[in-house]
């Protein structure tokens, strides 16, 4: 009998895939041309690393320029300061010595003398006439013949150094009393009271800005400002800042601002008044104590009090 089921046939492997035709190179001895290698993907540019040398060079050059400008700027300022210091006819130590030697020259005597001279010579007086009147008032208040203004030759030295001095020249009273204030025995506050009273037509009233400018010039001429305050910036700051000897108007402008941001200008106007504005006693004291003026070296003490 035949079997009912046939055995399964064995599975055959798949037919091979046909290969692509290869180029035939009969009778050719030349090799095939080399295929170019694929290029690597381009790297991202790094601005800092690509220009590292340039950045270092520019930084070094900027540092050299900064140091050179600072050095020349300091030299320019110091030249003006040294010139003013060498031209001063009175030293701060001599001023302190003269004040310590004249305890009888009080603010009351100072103001009384000014009241009388303002009535007799409202347009000013010559220096010899002023000295005679001051000596007579001093003897009237101090009958002792031994009592006199000590070290008075310091005052003579200051007045004789004024430009174009002569015994016949009439000087305004604010200048003459500024000279006399070198020997005034008082605190700084009382000295400011006396100087403001000399400037103001009604005692204690506001003073015109022009009178304050003239008085700052008087303080410069009578050696009552430190040399460091007598050098003011002049012209543009680039390429190198230049300096010039200070003037009364320049000092007042430096105190009242006009430079810096709006906040600083507003602060200066509140502290020292706006340009052209009259000056009260309180503002007068602030101006003389401000850093650009620094009368009698009081600016540092005033800044510490503000802080």
C-alpha positions, 0 to 999 in steps of 0.5 A: 500500500502507498502511504497516504501522505507524502513527506515534505520537500526540503526548502530551497535557498533563495536565489542569489542577487545579481551583481552590478556589472563591473567596468571592464578595463581590457588592456588598461594599465592605469589605476582607477582615480582616487575618490575624494575623501568626504570633508569633515563638518565645519566647526563653529567659529569662536570669536574670542579664541579666533582673536585672542592675540588681538584682544591681548594686544589691545588690552595691553595698549589700552593699559599703557595709554591709561597709565601714560594719560594719568601720569601726564594729567597728574604732572600738569596739575602738580605743576600748577600747584607747585607754582602757586605754592612757590608764589605764596607769600604767607604760609598756613603755619604763619597764619595760625601763629598770627591768630594765636598771638592776637586774642584781643582781635575779637569778632566784635572788634572786627565788626565794629571797625567795619561798621565805622569804616563803611560809614566813613569810607564806603568806596574803600580806603588806602592801606595806610589809612586802613592801618591807622584806623584799625590801630586807633580802634585797637587802642581804644578797645585795649588801652594797654600800650603793650597791646597791639596787633602782633606779627603785623608785618605778615599783613604788610607782606600780603598787601605789598604782594598785591598786583600794582600795589601803592600807598595811594591805591584805594582798595575795597573794604572786603579786600582790606578786611580779608587781610585783617581776618588773617589775624582774627582770633575766633572760631571758623563759624564766627569768622564766616559770620564776620566775612559774610557781614563785610560782604552783605550791604544789610548785615546778614542779608544775601550777597550777590554772586558777583561779590562772592566771586570777587571775594573768592579771588581775594582769598586767592590773593591773600593766601587763604586757600590751599595750593591744591585748590588753586588748580582748575581743569581747563579745556577738553579732557582728551587727549590729556587734561590741562590745568590753569591757575584758579580764579574766583569765578572759576572756583564758584562755577566748580562749586556750583556744578554744571558737570556730571549727571542730573542728580549731581547737578541738582544736589549742587544747586540745592547745596550751593545755589544755582548760577547767578543766585544770591548767596545766604550766610548758610550757603556762603559757609558751604561754598567756602568749605566745599572741596574746590575752595577749601578755605583754611583747609576746612573742606575735609572737616565739612565732608566728614560732618556731611557724612 
